[in-house]
Amino acid sequence: MPLLTLSLGSNRQADHHIRTALDALQARFGAMTTSSVFESKAVGFDGSNFLNMVVAVDTESALGEVSAYIKALEDEHGRARGGARFSPRTLDIDILTYGDCVGDCDGIVLPRPEITENAYVLWPMSQVCGDWRDPHSGQSYATLWRQYDKSRQSLWPIDFDWQGRRISSACSI
C-alpha cells in the first residue's frame, strides 16, 4: 500500500478549514500521521497568515482517485479556482508524495518540488517523513530541513487541537 503525503494550508477561517479537512481525510483514509501545525506569513502576496501542516496516510486508492478526491474536498471548502497562483485560500491540499513515484505520475509531478523549496512544507514533512530520502538530492527530509536557510521564510509552530486532543504545540519544537 503506497504511503501518501499531503500538505494542507489555509489562510481564510484557517482553524475551521484545517480541522474539517482532517476530519474528511481521516474518514476517507483512516489512521493518519500528522505534523505540527505551523503559522507562516503569506508567500507571494500580501495577505493573512497561513496555517500549514503535512499528513501521511496509507492508501489503496490510485493516484488519480486521490487527486479527484482532494480537488472535490477543496471545492467543498469554497476553493476558488482560476485566480492568481499566490492568493488567499480557504483550503489548499497538495499531493507531496505517493509511494515511490518519481517524475510525472498521472499528470502530477512527484515528489512535489515545493517540499524542498518552502519552509512551510519542508519542516512539517521532516516531522512526518524525516528519514525518507528526497530522490533528487539523495538526502533525508530531516537533513534537508536542518540545512535549509531558515531566514528565507518566517514560520512557527502553534497550539492546535483536533478531535479533543492537542496535535501541535507552540513550545514543543
Buried (B, 14 or more C-beta within 10 A) or exposed (E): EBBBBBBBBBBBBBBEBBBBBBEBBBEBBEEBBBBBBBBBBBBEEEBEBBBBBBBBBBBEBEBEEBBEBBEEBBEEBEBEEEEEEEEBBBBBBBBBBBBEBEEEBBEBEBBBEBBBEBBBBBBBBBBBBBEBEBEEEEBBBBBBBEEBEEEEBEBEBBEBEBEEEEBBEEEEE
